[in-house]
Amino acid sequence: MNISQFGLKGKTALITGGGSGIGFGIALAYVNAGAKVIIIGRTEVTLQNAISELGENASYYVFDITNQSKIKELIKEMGRSHGAIHILVNNAGIHLKAPVSQTTDEGFLSVIQTHLLSAFTLSREVMESMKKYNVKGSIIMISSMTGIMAMTQVVAYTSAKTAMLGLMRGLLADYALNGIRVNSIAPGWIESKMLHKALDGDAERKNKILNRIPFKNFGKPEDIGNAAIFLGSEASAYINGVLLPVDGGAAVGF
């Protein structure tokens, strides 16, 4: 076995929402695995702070991924500045906690656009770029446990994350012959601002969640980063269309 297959040396990765939370955890893991990393997000100071920790092998673009009409030009600019993109991690997302009766059409569509429609446009443009550069690349969708199990008060989020799995299958069917793989990670409850936003002030829900996790603790962003290294590396060259749960066993239903 060639252990170097598990590394990312010589690869360039684009990570959406890479300035904080799970996205930053993936970016840090990728830099440590030898990759050059491009992170995008809406808030420049957040991206600058991330770059100061990630080091010289990381760069950033201030960009709102819901501005889909500008994505094609963004990917072209990245090609001119950085060359081929080998890995795309569709991580950026927003959270909407509300019962179905209080979820507005506008709120629902906002979640769908951020998680699903933007991931589609980004994936399409990056995969076409991979074809241009003759790259056998890897697309990674950051889905969720809600893609495989029911949870209350997150109907928009659940719908978006479940649909990302359908997007994964559709993309791989069209691009497999180009050597481009598409897989998904289903994070469990991972320490992040989004998690705290969902649970702060709701001690009963927090305790219920912790009791469901066999480890009795939340995961860390680097736990997702380590899984993303594998799916982005040559070690997973024959893995395509897989949903990998990284949830401490929560989905088992202890």
PERAKA-V145264 format. One record per residue. SS is DSSP state (hx for helix, st for strand, lp for the rest). NEAR is the number of other ideal C-beta (glycine too) atoms within 8 Angstrom. Layout:
ss: (SS | SS)
near: (NEAR | NEAR)
This chain:
ss: (lp | lp | hx | hx | hx | hx | lp | lp | lp | lp | lp | st | st | st | st | st | lp | lp | lp | lp | hx | hx | hx | hx | hx | hx | hx | hx | hx | hx | hx | hx | lp | lp | lp | st | st | st | st | st | st | lp | lp | hx | hx | hx | hx | hx | hx | hx | hx | hx | hx | hx | lp | lp | lp | st | st | st | st | st | lp | lp | lp | lp | lp | hx | hx | hx | hx | hx | hx | hx | hx | hx | hx | hx | hx | hx | hx | hx | lp | lp | lp | lp | st | st | st | st | lp | lp | lp | lp | lp | lp | lp | st | lp | hx | hx | hx | lp | lp | hx | hx | hx | hx | hx | hx | hx | hx | hx | hx | hx | hx | hx | hx | hx | hx | hx | hx | hx | hx | hx | hx | hx | hx | hx | hx | hx | hx | lp | lp | lp | lp | lp | st | st | st | st | st | lp | lp | hx | hx | hx | lp | lp | lp | lp | lp | lp | st | hx | hx | hx | hx | hx | hx | hx | hx | hx | hx | hx | hx | hx | hx | hx | hx | hx | hx | hx | hx | hx | hx | hx | hx | lp | lp | st | st | st | st | st | st | st | lp | lp | st | lp | lp | hx | hx | hx | hx | hx | hx | hx | lp | lp | lp | hx | hx | hx | hx | hx | hx | hx | hx | hx | hx | lp | lp | lp | lp | lp | lp | st | lp | hx | hx | hx | hx | hx | hx | hx | hx | hx | hx | hx | hx | lp | hx | hx | hx | lp | lp | lp | lp | lp | lp | st | st | st | st | lp | lp | lp | hx | hx | hx | lp | lp)
near: (3 | 4 | 6 | 6 | 10 | 9 | 10 | 13 | 8 | 4 | 11 | 13 | 17 | 12 | 15 | 16 | 14 | 18 | 13 | 10 | 11 | 13 | 18 | 14 | 15 | 16 | 17 | 13 | 13 | 17 | 13 | 6 | 12 | 9 | 15 | 10 | 15 | 16 | 20 | 16 | 16 | 5 | 8 | 7 | 6 | 10 | 15 | 9 | 9 | 16 | 12 | 6 | 8 | 12 | 7 | 3 | 8 | 14 | 9 | 15 | 9 | 9 | 10 | 5 | 12 | 8 | 8 | 9 | 5 | 8 | 13 | 9 | 7 | 12 | 13 | 9 | 8 | 12 | 13 | 6 | 5 | 11 | 5 | 10 | 17 | 12 | 16 | 13 | 15 | 14 | 12 | 12 | 12 | 7 | 10 | 12 | 7 | 9 | 7 | 6 | 4 | 6 | 11 | 6 | 5 | 6 | 11 | 13 | 8 | 11 | 16 | 13 | 10 | 14 | 15 | 12 | 10 | 16 | 13 | 9 | 11 | 14 | 14 | 8 | 12 | 14 | 14 | 8 | 14 | 15 | 11 | 7 | 9 | 4 | 12 | 8 | 14 | 13 | 16 | 15 | 14 | 13 | 13 | 10 | 13 | 12 | 13 | 8 | 6 | 5 | 8 | 5 | 7 | 12 | 10 | 13 | 14 | 13 | 11 | 14 | 13 | 11 | 11 | 16 | 13 | 8 | 13 | 16 | 10 | 8 | 12 | 13 | 7 | 6 | 11 | 10 | 4 | 9 | 8 | 15 | 15 | 16 | 17 | 15 | 16 | 15 | 14 | 14 | 11 | 15 | 7 | 10 | 7 | 9 | 11 | 8 | 9 | 10 | 10 | 6 | 4 | 8 | 6 | 6 | 8 | 9 | 8 | 8 | 11 | 10 | 7 | 8 | 16 | 8 | 6 | 6 | 7 | 10 | 13 | 8 | 15 | 9 | 12 | 16 | 14 | 9 | 11 | 14 | 14 | 10 | 15 | 16 | 12 | 5 | 7 | 12 | 8 | 4 | 8 | 9 | 7 | 8 | 12 | 10 | 10 | 12 | 13 | 11 | 9 | 13 | 11 | 6 | 4 | 7)
